[in-house]
């Protein structure tokens, strides 16, 4: 059978038979509870944390982190360019998002800008954008000086190390999205992980998940999640290969700025002039592109002029796709199309 070009579900299609077998095993008495317990223990060990809870999304894991660590009305520092679920999670937890501009090189939170907003906050969410680690030394120093709780969002950097430590092990708690589109995910099913070390914090989170309906991921997602975690070495190798192929294909590209990203990035962010026109031309050539992020303060009626790097990103950004079984030839075709269109425009 001919494979679909640029297919982000390629990995899932190849695991279909494994998933079907796993579903049959779930029907055995006690199998689901055992598989859930084993999965959570394995996920915690991989993340270098003592405890993990499987919930229905990364947003739920963030909300749970804030509910357990903060009081209602607490301010939370959040990077202005990231997935909107962070802001919505803060609001659902009864907290108040405080938006911080990003740095221009890789879109992680600008820690210098954050330091001027700490009087309005009790926590900071460190989002490792595009698998690119935040400066956790500066984050922890700021948190210590200003008495802030640190929550990590490692949805884009799960499995990445900073020095000897795993990203997701620096904060009081961490959240991971395992939902559709993530390398470690179940297709068409929402899932996420809440991670921590402190037993009191874990018990508080567990009590909420047990007491309130709707927190847990569907157990039907477990066979796929377990299969993906078992094969994570190959999945990560595929992401590395795709990112390396892009690095080679985009090297020396004039008329565009490729932003900093890590080895397991799930997108390649590029800043270009005349972005909207270029997007239309690439789409006409059959080149798939990922959705860019909004400026979160703009979703709440804020003044974008106060966020210069966010404004620059909104005007110029496009995201090239990365998925685990993407071939070097597919990456090369996208790079060649981008070069061609930029050169033609020039």
N, C-alpha and C positions, 0 to 999 in steps of 0.2 A: 504494500500500500504506500502511495506517495505521501511523504510527510508535508504537513501544512507549513508554509513559509512563515517565519516570524511568529511562531506559535508559543505563547507564554504558558500554555497548558501541556506542553510536550512531555514534561516530567510526569504529570498526573496521568496522562493517557498510558504511559508505559507502566504505571503502577496499578492499572485498573484490576488486573487479576489478583494482585496482592491484596488490594482493598476488598475485593469480593470474598476472598478467603478469610480475611480478618472479620468481616461482617458475620460470617457463619460462626466463627469462634465466639463472638459476642453473645450468641444465643445460649451458650452453656451457662448453667447456674453459677453466679458469682464471678463470671468472667469479666464483666464490665468493670466492676469495682476493683478487681485485681489489676486489670490493665490500666485503669486510671491511677491507682496508687503507684504502680511501677513507672508509668510515664512521668508523673510529677517528681518522683525521686530521681529519675534519670535526667530530667530537665534541670532540676536544681543542681545536680552534680556537674552537668555540663556548663552551667552558668556560674559555677563557683559560688553558689549560695547554699544555705542550709535548708531552705524551704521554698516550695513552689506551689501555687494554686492555679489550676486550669480554669479559666473563665471564658466568657463568650466573645471577648474582643480585646484588643490592646487598649481601646478607650475605657472598657470596664476595669482593666488592670490599673490604669491611671487613676480613675475615679476611686477605686478601692484604696489605692496608696494615699490619696489626699484625705479621704474620710478617716483613715486610721491614724494618720500623722498630724492632722491639722484640725483646728476648730472652725466652725462655720463663720464665714466672713473673712477668713484669712486671705491675704494676698499671696499670689503665686507668680513668680517670674517665669515667663514663657517666651521663647523666641518668636519673633513676629512672622517669620517665614517658616512654616511647617504645616503639618496636617491639621485641619480645623478640629479634629477630635480632641486635641489637647485642651482647647478652650472650652469645648462643650463638656468635657470630663470635669474640668474645674468648676463650671457652673452647676453641674449635677451634684457635685460633692459639697455644694454650698460655699465654694470659695470664689475669690475675685481674681480673674486673670489680669496680670500686669505685663504688658507686652514690651519686649526688649528688642532693639534692632540687632541685626545679624552682622557678622563680619563679611567682608567682600570676597574673601578667597574661597570659602567653602560653606557658608550659610549657617554655621554654628552660632550660638548666642555670643554677642559681643560682651565679654565679661567686664570691660571698662564701662560700657553703657549700663550694665546691670548694677554695678557698684553704686551708681547714683540713684537707684530706685529701691534700694534695700529697705528704706524706712517704711515703704508701703507693702512689705512682703514678709511672710513667714517661711517660705519655701522657694526652691528653684528647681525647675525641671530641665535637666541637661539632656538635650536631644542630639544624638550623634548622627548628624545628617550625612547621607550618602556614604555610610560606613566609615566616616571620617571622625576620629575621636575628638570630643571636646577637650579643652585644656583642663583636665581634672585636677591638676595641682592648683591652678588658680581658682577653680570652682570650689574645691574643698577649703582653700584659704579664705575665700570670701565668705563661705558658709560658716566657718568657725568664727570669723571676726564679727559677723552680723547675726549669729545664732539662727541660721536658716537650715531647715531640713533639705536634703538633696534627694530628688527622685530622678532616676535615669530612665529615658525612653530609648531602648536599644532595638527598636523594631527594624531599623535600617542597618544595624551593626551587630546583630546577634552572632556570636562566634568570633568576634574580633578582640584582640588583646591590645592593651596599652602597656608597654613594658611587660612585666611579668603577670599583670592582673587582667582578668577578663572584663571587658566593658559590661556594665550591669552589676558589678560587684563593688563599686565605689560609693554608692548612695545608701541611704537608710532603706530604700526600696527601689525596685526597678520594674518596668513594664515592657512586655514584648507583644507585638501583634503577630498572630499566627493565622491571620485571616486571608481570604482569597487574594492572590497576587504575590504573597510573600514566599520566599524559597522553601521555608518549612511551614507548610499549611495544608489544610484540607480544602479542596476545591468546593466552592459554593457553600462553605460553612464558616461561620465566624468562630474564632478562638483567640485566646491570648493567655499570657502568663503573668501572674503577680509573683515577684521574687523578693525574698528578704532573708535575714539571718536571725533577727531578734524573735525569740519565742513568744513574747507578749504581743508583739505586732502581728505575728502569724496567727495567734489564737484570735485576736480581734478581727482580722480579715476572714478567718475561717468561720467565725460565728456569724458574720454578716452574710457570707455566701450560703451558709446552711439555713439561716433564719429567713432570708428574703428571697422570694422566687425570681428566677430569670438571670441569675448571675452565671450559672454554669454553661459551658459549651455543650452542645449536643454530644452524647456519647458515641453517636454514629461517626463523628469526626476522628475518634481515637485510632481506628486501624490505619487511616491515612497518615495521621500525625506520627504514629509509632513507626510506620514504614519510612517516612521522611527522616525522622531522627536517626533511625538505624542506618540510613544511607547518606547522612549529612556530609560525610567526608567527600563523596563524589559530587554532591550538590554544590558544596563550597568550591570544589575544584573547577566545576563548570562556570561558576560566577567569576572566579579568578581568571580563567581562560578568556571569557568574554571581555572582562575589563582590560586585560593585557592586549587583546586584539584591538580594542578601541584606542588604547594608548598609542599603539603603533600606527593605527590608521589616521589618528588625528594629530600626530606629531608634526610640529612646524606649521600647523594650519594658521594662515593669516586671515584676518577679518573676523576672528572669533576668539573668545576666551573660554577655555575648558576649565571649569572650576575644580577645586581640590576634591578628591574622593578617595575612599579606602578600597582595599582589594575585594571586598564583598559587596560593593555598591550595586544596588538594584536599578539604578538609572545613571546616565551620564549627563550632568547639567552643563549646558553651554550657553554663553551669552553672545548674542549677535546683534548687529544693527539691522534695522528694517525687519524685525522679527516676524511680524504678522504676514508680510509678503512672502518671506522665506518659508514659513509654515505651510502656506497654501501651495507653494511650488513643490515642496517635499511630499506633501500628501497626494498631490497629483501624480507623483512618480511612484506611489504605492509604498512610501516609507512610513512605517508606524512610529508614532511619537507618544510619549507619556504625558499625562496631564501635569501641568505645573501647579505650584502651591499658591494659594491666595495670601495676601497680607492680612493677618488676623485682626489687627486693629481696625482695618477697613470694614470688616464684617460687623463691627460694633460702632460704626460711624466715626471712627477716629481720624485724625489728621495725618495723612501719609507723609506730608512734608517734614514731619519730625523723625522720619525713618529713612534716611537717604539710601542706605544699602538695600532696603526692602523695595524702595521705589525703582532703583536701578534694575533689580532682579525682575520685577513685574514688567518692566518695559522691554527687557532684552532676552529673557530666559526661554530656552526650549530644552526638553529632556529626551535623550535618546534611550531606547529600551534595553534592558539587560534581563535575561532570565537564564536559569541554570544550564539548560541544554542548547543554548544559542550557539550556533557554529561560528567559527572564525570567518567563514565566507559571508554569512549574514551580517556580521559586524562590518566587514570590509565593504559590502554593498552600501550600507548606510553611510559609512565614512566617505566613500567615493561620491555618493549623491550630494552630501553636504558640501564637500569641496567643490564639486562642479557648480552647484547653485550659488555658492558664495563667490566663486571666481567669475561666473557669468554676470552676476550683479555688479561686481567690481569693474 
